Amino acid sequence: MGYEGEAEVVDAFCARPEVMALHHISGGHSYLLQLRVKDMNAVQDFLAEVVKPFTAVTHTETIFALKTHKETAPVRVAPRSDGE
């Protein structure tokens, strides 16, 4: 992984039940973390107790979904049977 402590952070976030998705992304940020929590207090607790203790995490930006119009679960794609 790219920077010191990155693998540890990724492993810790992936182990949390409230983490619905963790994407390594391009652009101005390194990762996009999707949480499903009870309320805003739970977001604040997650940031304070799970995210901020990692010195490898130097910046966060929090965006909230105010309303969800559609959400689709991922679909597993079977590997091709022709060997490619």
N, C-alpha and C positions, 0 to 999 in steps of 0.2 A: 504494500500500500504506500501511498505517497508521502505522508509526513509522520513524524514520530508520535505514536499513540493512536494513530488512526484505526488500526485493526482492533485495538482494545475498545474504542468508542463504538465502532460498528457492531462488534460482538455484544456489547452491553445493551445497546439500543435494540438489537434484534431479539434479545432474550426477554424483553419486556412485553407483557400481554397487551398493554394499551397501544403499542406500536403496530399500526395496520400496514404500513409500508415504509421502506427506507430506500430511497433512490440516490445513486451517485449521479450527479447531473453536471451539465456544462454551464458555462456562464459565470456570473458573479458569485455564486454560491457553490459549495462543494456537495452538499447533500440536501435532499428534500425529505423531511420526516413527517409522516401522516399519523396523527394520534386519534384515538377515539376514547374520550374521557367524559366524565359525568358533567363537569361544569368548568367555569373559568378558574375557580380555586384549584381544581385538579391540574389544570394546565400550569398554573403558577407553581404548584408543588412539584410537578414533573421537571420543570425547568430548574428549580432550586435544588432538588434532591438527586436528579438523574443527570441532567445535562451540564450544569455549571461546575460541578466538582471536577470534571475532566479539563485539565490544563490544555489539552489538544484542541478543545472547542474555544475559539477566540472570538466568535461573533455569532449571534443568533438574530433571526428576524421572524416574527410570529405573525401569521395571517390566519384569520378565522373564516370559516364558511358560515355565512349567515343563514343560508337556505340551500338545500340540496335539491336540484330538480331531477337529477338522474345519477344513480351510482350503480355500477355493474361490477360484479365479482369477476376476478380473472378467469379466463378459460384456458385450460391446459391444452396444449397442442402436441399431438403425438408425433414422435419422430418419423421421418419418411422411411418407408419400408424398402426403398430401392437402394439403400446404402449411402445416399448423399446427404 
